[in-house]
Amino acid sequence: MTRTPRKRVALRSRRLLISAEDPLIDDGVVVVEGDRIVESGPWNELKAKVHGNYPVRDLGDVTLLPGLFDCHVHLFMDPTSGVHSTSAGVALSDNEVFALMKANCSRVLDAGVTTVRDLGCPGTYSTTMRDKIAKREVMGPRILSANAPITVPGGHGHAWGGLATGVDDCRAEARKRIKEKVDVIKVMSTGGFMTAGSNPSKARYTVEELRAIADEAHRHGLPVTTHATGVEGIDRAVDAGFDCIEHCSWTIEGGTKYSHSIAQKIVEKGVTVCPTMNTACLKKDYFCPWDAREQVVGNLSQLRQAGAKMVVGTDNGIGLCNFERYADGLSVLMDAGYTLREIIASATYKAAEVCRIDHETGRLKPGMTADLAAFEGNPLDNVQAFFKPRFVMARGREHKLSPIPPPEDNSAMAAYIHRTLRIGAGFVDSHSH
Protein backbone atom coordinates (compact mmCIF):
# COMPACT_ATOMS: atom_id res chain seq x y z
CA MET A 1 0.00 0.00 0.00
CA THR A 2 1.48 3.35 -1.04
CA ARG A 3 1.67 5.92 1.74
CA THR A 4 0.35 9.37 0.83
CA PRO A 5 3.10 11.95 1.37
CA ARG A 6 2.32 14.50 4.03
CA LYS A 7 1.79 18.10 2.99
CA ARG A 8 4.87 20.30 3.28
CA VAL A 9 5.12 24.08 3.45
CA ALA A 10 7.79 26.63 4.30
CA LEU A 11 6.52 29.65 6.23
CA ARG A 12 8.75 32.67 5.79
CA SER A 13 8.44 35.75 8.01
CA ARG A 14 10.17 39.09 8.50
CA ARG A 15 10.98 38.06 12.08
CA LEU A 16 11.12 34.65 13.76
CA LEU A 17 11.19 33.84 17.48
CA ILE A 18 11.92 30.13 17.79
CA SER A 19 11.71 30.27 21.58
CA ALA A 20 11.07 33.09 24.03
CA GLU A 21 14.61 32.86 25.39
CA ASP A 22 16.23 32.96 21.93
CA PRO A 23 17.38 36.02 19.98
CA LEU A 24 14.95 37.31 17.38
CA ILE A 25 15.86 36.14 13.86
CA ASP A 26 15.55 38.62 11.01
CA ASP A 27 14.05 36.91 7.95
CA GLY A 28 13.25 33.46 9.28
CA VAL A 29 11.53 30.33 8.06
CA VAL A 30 9.70 27.41 9.63
CA VAL A 31 9.19 24.28 7.53
CA VAL A 32 6.11 22.24 8.39
CA GLU A 33 5.36 18.72 7.22
CA GLY A 34 1.96 17.40 8.24
CA ASP A 35 1.52 18.35 11.89
CA ARG A 36 5.25 18.63 12.65
CA ILE A 37 8.02 21.19 12.36
CA VAL A 38 10.96 19.78 10.40
CA GLU A 39 13.18 22.87 10.13
CA SER A 40 13.35 26.35 11.65
CA GLY A 41 15.92 29.12 11.46
CA PRO A 42 17.27 31.97 9.30
CA TRP A 43 16.10 31.99 5.70
CA ASN A 44 19.66 32.36 4.41
CA GLU A 45 20.71 29.15 6.14
CA LEU A 46 17.72 27.08 5.06
CA LYS A 47 16.76 28.41 1.63
CA ALA A 48 18.97 25.91 -0.19
CA LYS A 49 17.06 23.04 1.51
CA VAL A 50 13.71 24.68 0.86
CA HIS A 51 14.03 25.60 -2.82
CA GLY A 52 12.51 22.91 -4.98
CA ASN A 53 11.43 20.81 -1.98
CA TYR A 54 8.74 22.90 -0.31
CA PRO A 55 6.29 25.55 -1.46
CA VAL A 56 7.18 28.85 0.23
CA ARG A 57 4.56 31.05 1.79
CA ASP A 58 5.74 34.55 2.67
CA LEU A 59 3.78 35.82 5.67
CA GLY A 60 5.20 39.32 5.29
CA ASP A 61 5.97 41.89 7.99
CA VAL A 62 5.07 39.69 10.94
CA THR A 63 6.77 37.98 13.83
CA LEU A 64 6.31 34.22 13.76
CA LEU A 65 6.44 32.59 17.19
CA PRO A 66 5.12 29.52 19.00
CA GLY A 67 1.34 29.28 19.37
CA LEU A 68 0.27 30.77 22.68
CA PHE A 69 -1.24 29.13 25.78
CA ASP A 70 -4.24 30.24 27.77
CA CYS A 71 -3.93 28.21 30.96
CA HIS A 72 -7.37 29.07 32.33
CA VAL A 73 -10.54 29.17 30.21
CA HIS A 74 -14.15 27.94 30.40
CA LEU A 75 -15.11 26.89 26.90
CA PHE A 76 -18.72 26.00 27.72
CA MET A 77 -19.50 29.55 28.87
CA ASP A 78 -20.84 32.42 26.78
CA PRO A 79 -18.94 35.63 27.64
CA THR A 80 -21.56 37.76 25.90
CA SER A 81 -24.30 36.75 28.34
CA GLY A 82 -23.32 39.19 31.12
CA VAL A 83 -23.25 38.02 34.74
CA HIS A 84 -22.59 34.31 35.17
CA SER A 85 -23.78 32.41 38.21
CA THR A 86 -22.09 29.10 38.87
CA SER A 87 -24.92 28.27 41.28
CA ALA A 88 -27.20 27.22 38.43
CA GLY A 89 -27.07 24.31 36.03
CA VAL A 90 -26.73 24.53 32.25
CA ALA A 91 -29.88 25.70 30.46
CA LEU A 92 -28.67 24.57 27.01
CA SER A 93 -29.03 21.16 25.38
CA ASP A 94 -25.90 19.11 24.79
CA ASN A 95 -25.95 20.02 21.09
CA GLU A 96 -26.22 23.71 21.96
CA VAL A 97 -23.34 23.46 24.43
CA PHE A 98 -21.08 21.81 21.85
CA ALA A 99 -22.05 24.39 19.22
CA LEU A 100 -21.10 27.16 21.68
CA MET A 101 -17.82 25.41 22.54
CA LYS A 102 -17.00 25.04 18.85
CA ALA A 103 -17.57 28.77 18.29
CA ASN A 104 -15.48 29.62 21.36
CA CYS A 105 -12.66 27.39 20.12
CA SER A 106 -12.59 29.39 16.89
CA ARG A 107 -12.34 32.64 18.86
CA VAL A 108 -9.49 31.19 20.93
CA LEU A 109 -7.59 30.51 17.70
CA ASP A 110 -8.40 34.02 16.44
CA ALA A 111 -6.22 35.32 19.29
CA GLY A 112 -3.22 33.16 18.34
CA VAL A 113 -3.83 30.72 21.20
CA THR A 114 -3.27 27.09 20.19
CA THR A 115 -3.41 25.38 23.62
CA VAL A 116 -5.85 25.92 26.49
CA ARG A 117 -6.45 24.44 29.90
CA ASP A 118 -10.25 24.18 30.18
CA LEU A 119 -10.62 24.43 33.93
CA GLY A 120 -14.20 23.69 34.77
CA CYS A 121 -17.46 22.62 33.17
CA PRO A 122 -20.44 20.43 34.02
CA GLY A 123 -19.88 16.74 33.50
CA THR A 124 -17.57 15.69 30.69
CA TYR A 125 -18.18 18.40 28.08
CA SER A 126 -14.50 19.33 28.06
CA THR A 127 -12.96 15.91 27.48
CA THR A 128 -15.57 15.25 24.78
CA MET A 129 -14.66 18.45 22.91
CA ARG A 130 -10.95 17.76 23.45
CA ASP A 131 -11.32 14.39 21.75
CA LYS A 132 -13.36 15.81 18.87
CA ILE A 133 -10.54 18.28 18.15
CA ALA A 134 -7.85 15.63 18.51
CA LYS A 135 -9.72 13.48 15.96
CA ARG A 136 -9.94 16.51 13.64
CA GLU A 137 -13.73 16.45 13.72
CA VAL A 138 -13.66 20.07 14.98
CA MET A 139 -11.09 22.81 14.39
CA GLY A 140 -9.78 24.14 17.66
CA PRO A 141 -6.87 24.51 20.04
CA ARG A 142 -5.32 21.64 21.94
CA ILE A 143 -7.48 21.27 25.05
CA LEU A 144 -6.17 20.11 28.40
CA SER A 145 -9.35 19.19 30.24
CA ALA A 146 -10.34 19.24 33.90
CA ASN A 147 -14.09 18.54 33.54
CA ALA A 148 -16.04 19.28 36.74
CA PRO A 149 -13.96 20.82 39.53
CA ILE A 150 -13.95 19.20 42.95
CA THR A 151 -15.90 21.41 45.36
CA VAL A 152 -17.92 21.31 48.57
CA PRO A 153 -21.75 21.26 48.57
CA GLY A 154 -22.82 24.87 48.05
CA GLY A 155 -19.24 25.76 47.14
CA HIS A 156 -17.92 27.56 44.07
CA GLY A 157 -19.13 25.78 40.92
CA HIS A 158 -21.20 23.26 42.88
CA ALA A 159 -23.87 23.10 40.13
CA TRP A 160 -21.32 21.48 37.81
CA GLY A 161 -21.02 18.32 39.93
CA GLY A 162 -17.79 17.19 41.55
CA LEU A 163 -19.08 17.46 45.14
CA ALA A 164 -16.87 16.06 47.88
CA THR A 165 -16.42 16.45 51.63
CA GLY A 166 -13.94 14.60 53.79
CA VAL A 167 -10.70 12.89 52.86
CA ASP A 168 -12.29 9.71 51.45
CA ASP A 169 -14.82 11.61 49.33
CA CYS A 170 -12.11 13.89 47.97
CA ARG A 171 -9.94 10.96 46.99
CA ALA A 172 -12.91 9.20 45.37
CA GLU A 173 -13.83 12.31 43.37
CA ALA A 174 -10.25 12.62 42.13
CA ARG A 175 -10.44 9.00 40.99
CA LYS A 176 -13.60 9.80 39.01
CA ARG A 177 -11.68 12.47 37.08
CA ILE A 178 -8.88 10.03 36.41
CA LYS A 179 -11.42 7.55 34.99
CA GLU A 180 -12.74 10.37 32.79
CA LYS A 181 -9.19 10.68 31.44
CA VAL A 182 -8.76 14.34 32.37
CA ASP A 183 -5.43 16.07 31.78
CA VAL A 184 -5.47 18.07 35.02
CA ILE A 185 -7.52 17.91 38.23
CA LYS A 186 -9.11 21.17 39.38
CA VAL A 187 -10.24 21.90 42.94
CA MET A 188 -12.16 24.82 44.41
CA SER A 189 -10.22 25.32 47.64
CA THR A 190 -12.04 28.59 48.41
CA GLY A 191 -15.38 30.09 47.56
CA GLY A 192 -15.73 32.27 44.49
CA PHE A 193 -17.27 35.58 43.56
CA MET A 194 -19.44 33.96 40.88
CA THR A 195 -21.14 31.63 43.38
CA ALA A 196 -23.12 33.76 45.82
CA GLY A 197 -22.70 32.71 49.44
CA SER A 198 -19.62 30.52 48.82
CA ASN A 199 -17.31 33.16 50.35
CA PRO A 200 -14.20 33.77 48.22
CA SER A 201 -12.13 34.71 51.26
CA LYS A 202 -12.65 31.41 53.13
CA ALA A 203 -10.95 28.04 52.69
CA ARG A 204 -13.42 25.24 51.98
CA TYR A 205 -11.08 22.25 52.33
CA THR A 206 -8.58 21.20 54.99
CA VAL A 207 -4.94 20.57 54.11
CA GLU A 208 -5.61 16.83 54.59
CA GLU A 209 -8.50 16.85 52.09
CA LEU A 210 -6.46 18.79 49.56
CA ARG A 211 -3.47 16.51 50.06
CA ALA A 212 -5.61 13.43 49.38
CA ILE A 213 -6.59 14.93 46.00
CA ALA A 214 -3.03 16.00 45.17
CA ASP A 215 -1.59 12.61 46.11
CA GLU A 216 -4.16 10.77 43.98
CA ALA A 217 -3.47 13.04 41.00
CA HIS A 218 0.29 12.69 41.32
CA ARG A 219 0.04 8.93 41.75
CA HIS A 220 -1.53 8.84 38.28
CA GLY A 221 0.92 11.31 36.75
CA LEU A 222 -1.53 14.21 36.62
CA PRO A 223 -0.97 17.81 37.72
CA VAL A 224 -3.44 19.35 40.17
CA THR A 225 -4.46 22.98 40.30
CA THR A 226 -6.89 24.97 42.38
CA HIS A 227 -9.13 27.98 42.28
CA ALA A 228 -7.82 29.84 45.33
CA THR A 229 -8.87 33.43 45.89
CA GLY A 230 -8.66 33.64 49.69
CA VAL A 231 -5.36 33.87 51.55
CA GLU A 232 -6.18 30.88 53.79
CA GLY A 233 -7.05 28.66 50.82
CA ILE A 234 -3.90 29.66 48.93
CA ASP A 235 -1.79 28.73 51.95
CA ARG A 236 -3.46 25.35 52.39
CA ALA A 237 -3.08 24.43 48.72
CA VAL A 238 0.62 25.23 48.83
CA ASP A 239 1.04 23.11 51.98
CA ALA A 240 -0.93 20.26 50.35
CA GLY A 241 1.51 20.01 47.43
CA PHE A 242 -0.57 21.51 44.64
CA ASP A 243 1.22 22.25 41.39
CA CYS A 244 -0.57 25.47 40.47
CA ILE A 245 -2.71 28.20 42.03
CA GLU A 246 -5.39 29.85 39.90
CA HIS A 247 -6.14 33.54 40.58
CA CYS A 248 -4.04 33.73 43.78
CA SER A 249 -5.85 37.01 44.51
CA TRP A 250 -5.06 37.28 48.25
CA THR A 251 -8.72 37.89 49.13
CA ILE A 252 -9.78 38.75 52.67
CA GLU A 253 -13.14 40.04 53.88
CA GLY A 254 -13.87 43.11 51.75
CA GLY A 255 -10.60 43.30 49.80
CA THR A 256 -7.13 41.77 49.51
CA LYS A 257 -3.98 41.47 51.63
CA TYR A 258 -0.75 40.21 50.07
CA SER A 259 1.19 37.73 52.23
CA HIS A 260 4.99 37.83 51.89
CA SER A 261 5.37 34.60 53.90
CA ILE A 262 2.95 32.61 51.70
CA ALA A 263 4.55 34.07 48.56
CA GLN A 264 7.92 32.87 49.83
CA LYS A 265 6.50 29.35 50.28
CA ILE A 266 5.08 29.47 46.75
CA VAL A 267 8.55 30.26 45.42
CA GLU A 268 10.39 27.76 47.63
CA LYS A 269 8.04 24.89 46.71
CA GLY A 270 8.06 25.73 43.00
CA VAL A 271 4.29 26.27 42.83
CA THR A 272 3.13 27.99 39.64
CA VAL A 273 0.66 30.88 39.73
CA CYS A 274 -1.89 31.51 36.97
CA PRO A 275 -3.13 35.01 37.90
CA THR A 276 -6.00 35.15 35.34
CA MET A 277 -5.56 38.74 34.24
CA ASN A 278 -8.18 39.56 31.61
CA THR A 279 -10.54 42.19 30.21
CA ALA A 280 -12.05 42.73 33.68
CA CYS A 281 -8.66 43.97 34.90
CA LEU A 282 -8.17 46.71 32.30
CA LYS A 283 -8.07 50.27 33.57
CA LYS A 284 -11.02 51.22 31.38
CA ASP A 285 -14.30 49.71 32.64
CA TYR A 286 -12.44 47.84 35.41
CA PHE A 287 -14.73 45.25 36.95
CA CYS A 288 -12.53 42.67 38.66
CA PRO A 289 -14.33 42.15 42.00
CA TRP A 290 -11.27 41.28 44.09
CA ASP A 291 -10.22 44.80 45.08
CA ALA A 292 -9.35 48.21 43.65
CA ARG A 293 -7.25 47.90 40.47
CA GLU A 294 -4.07 49.42 41.93
CA GLN A 295 -4.23 46.82 44.74
CA VAL A 296 -4.80 43.87 42.39
CA VAL A 297 -2.01 44.92 40.00
CA GLY A 298 0.26 45.77 42.92
CA ASN A 299 -0.24 42.34 44.51
CA LEU A 300 0.76 40.66 41.25
CA SER A 301 3.77 42.93 40.94
CA GLN A 302 4.91 41.86 44.41
CA LEU A 303 4.48 38.20 43.47
CA ARG A 304 6.65 38.77 40.39
CA GLN A 305 9.31 40.48 42.51
CA ALA A 306 9.24 37.52 44.90
CA GLY A 307 10.23 35.26 41.98
CA ALA A 308 7.06 33.18 41.62
CA LYS A 309 6.69 31.20 38.41
CA MET A 310 3.78 32.56 36.35
CA VAL A 311 1.81 31.16 33.42
CA VAL A 312 -0.66 33.14 31.35
CA GLY A 313 -4.35 32.40 31.82
CA THR A 314 -7.42 34.59 31.49
CA ASP A 315 -10.58 32.93 32.88
CA ASN A 316 -12.09 33.87 29.51
CA GLY A 317 -15.64 32.69 29.10
CA ILE A 318 -16.91 34.59 32.12
CA GLY A 319 -19.06 37.67 31.46
CA LEU A 320 -17.50 40.26 29.12
CA CYS A 321 -14.20 38.34 28.95
CA ASN A 322 -14.20 37.31 25.30
CA PHE A 323 -11.84 34.58 24.11
CA GLU A 324 -10.52 36.62 21.20
CA ARG A 325 -9.48 39.45 23.56
CA TYR A 326 -6.73 37.34 25.14
CA ALA A 327 -4.27 40.21 24.66
CA ASP A 328 -6.18 42.34 27.18
CA GLY A 329 -4.72 40.15 29.91
CA LEU A 330 -1.21 40.48 28.49
CA SER A 331 -1.43 44.27 28.71
CA VAL A 332 -2.43 43.97 32.40
CA LEU A 333 0.60 41.76 33.03
CA MET A 334 2.74 44.57 31.62
CA ASP A 335 1.11 46.98 34.07
CA ALA A 336 2.26 44.62 36.84
CA GLY A 337 5.85 44.90 35.63
CA TYR A 338 6.31 41.82 33.47
CA THR A 339 8.45 42.37 30.39
CA LEU A 340 7.21 41.31 26.97
CA ARG A 341 9.82 38.56 26.80
CA GLU A 342 8.71 37.28 30.23
CA ILE A 343 5.10 37.32 29.09
CA ILE A 344 5.87 35.42 25.87
CA ALA A 345 7.86 32.85 27.87
CA SER A 346 4.95 32.42 30.30
CA ALA A 347 2.54 32.04 27.38
CA THR A 348 4.70 29.50 25.50
CA TYR A 349 7.45 27.21 26.77
CA LYS A 350 6.94 27.88 30.50
CA ALA A 351 3.23 27.13 30.14
CA ALA A 352 4.11 23.99 28.17
CA GLU A 353 6.41 22.87 31.00
CA VAL A 354 3.73 23.45 33.64
CA CYS A 355 1.20 21.59 31.48
CA ARG A 356 3.74 18.78 31.00
CA ILE A 357 3.69 18.97 27.20
CA ASP A 358 6.95 20.86 26.59
CA HIS A 359 8.13 17.90 24.50
CA GLU A 360 5.27 18.72 22.10
CA THR A 361 4.83 22.47 21.94
CA GLY A 362 5.99 25.84 23.27
CA ARG A 363 8.97 26.23 20.93
CA LEU A 364 9.40 26.09 17.15
CA LYS A 365 11.99 23.32 17.18
CA PRO A 366 12.28 20.46 14.68
CA GLY A 367 10.18 17.49 15.78
CA MET A 368 7.71 19.57 17.74
CA THR A 369 4.05 20.08 16.85
CA ALA A 370 3.29 22.77 14.29
CA ASP A 371 1.59 25.21 16.68
CA LEU A 372 2.41 28.68 15.33
CA ALA A 373 1.12 32.23 15.51
CA ALA A 374 2.27 35.27 13.55
CA PHE A 375 1.52 38.81 14.69
CA GLU A 376 1.78 42.05 12.76
CA GLY A 377 4.90 43.98 13.72
CA ASN A 378 7.05 42.93 16.66
CA PRO A 379 5.44 41.68 19.91
CA LEU A 380 8.79 42.15 21.67
CA ASP A 381 8.43 45.90 21.10
CA ASN A 382 4.74 46.49 21.72
CA VAL A 383 2.02 44.43 23.42
CA GLN A 384 -0.48 45.87 20.93
CA ALA A 385 0.96 43.50 18.32
CA PHE A 386 -0.92 40.68 20.07
CA PHE A 387 -4.19 42.27 19.00
CA LYS A 388 -3.18 41.74 15.36
CA PRO A 389 -2.74 38.02 14.61
CA ARG A 390 -2.10 37.46 10.93
CA PHE A 391 -1.53 33.69 10.75
CA VAL A 392 -2.40 30.84 13.10
CA MET A 393 -1.69 27.13 12.73
CA ALA A 394 -2.74 24.52 15.30
CA ARG A 395 -1.19 21.06 14.98
CA GLY A 396 -0.42 21.68 11.32
CA ARG A 397 -3.88 22.97 10.42
CA GLU A 398 -4.22 26.60 9.41
CA HIS A 399 -7.07 28.49 11.05
CA LYS A 400 -9.00 31.02 8.99
CA LEU A 401 -8.75 34.14 11.11
CA SER A 402 -11.63 36.45 11.94
CA PRO A 403 -10.48 39.99 12.81
CA ILE A 404 -10.54 40.86 16.51
CA PRO A 405 -13.16 43.59 16.89
CA PRO A 406 -12.36 46.75 18.87
CA PRO A 407 -13.48 46.77 22.51
CA GLU A 408 -17.10 47.65 23.08
CA ASP A 409 -18.41 50.22 25.55
CA ASN A 410 -19.15 47.89 28.45
CA SER A 411 -19.07 50.48 31.23
CA ALA A 412 -22.66 50.00 32.45
CA MET A 413 -22.56 46.18 32.34
CA ALA A 414 -19.04 46.13 33.83
CA ALA A 415 -20.20 48.24 36.79
CA TYR A 416 -23.24 46.00 37.24
CA ILE A 417 -21.13 42.80 37.19
CA HIS A 418 -18.61 44.29 39.62
CA ARG A 419 -21.32 45.32 42.07
CA THR A 420 -23.28 42.06 41.73
CA LEU A 421 -20.26 39.85 42.36
CA ARG A 422 -19.11 41.79 45.42
CA ILE A 423 -22.60 41.79 46.91
CA GLY A 424 -22.85 38.05 46.22
CA ALA A 425 -19.61 37.60 48.12
CA GLY A 426 -21.07 39.46 51.09
CA PHE A 427 -18.55 42.29 50.77
CA VAL A 428 -19.24 45.89 51.67
CA ASP A 429 -19.14 47.44 48.21
CA SER A 430 -16.52 50.14 48.87
CA HIS A 431 -14.93 49.67 45.44
CA SER A 432 -18.09 50.02 43.37
CA HIS A 433 -18.16 52.38 40.41
Beta strands, then each sheet from edge to edge (+ up, - down):
strand 1: 8-16
strand 2: 25-33
strand 3: 36-42
strand 4: 56-58
strand 5: 62-66
strand 6: 68-73
strand 7: 113-118
strand 8: 142-145
strand 9: 185-188
strand 10: 224-230
strand 11: 244-252
strand 12: 255-256
strand 13: 272-274
strand 14: 309-310
strand 15: 372-376
strand 16: 389-394
strand 17: 397-398
sheet 1: 3+ 2- 1+ 4+
sheet 2: 3+ 2- 1+ 5+ 15- 16+ 17-
sheet 3: 6+ 7+ 8+
sheet 4: 9+ 10+ 11+ 12-
sheet 5: 9+ 10+ 11+ 13+ 14+
end
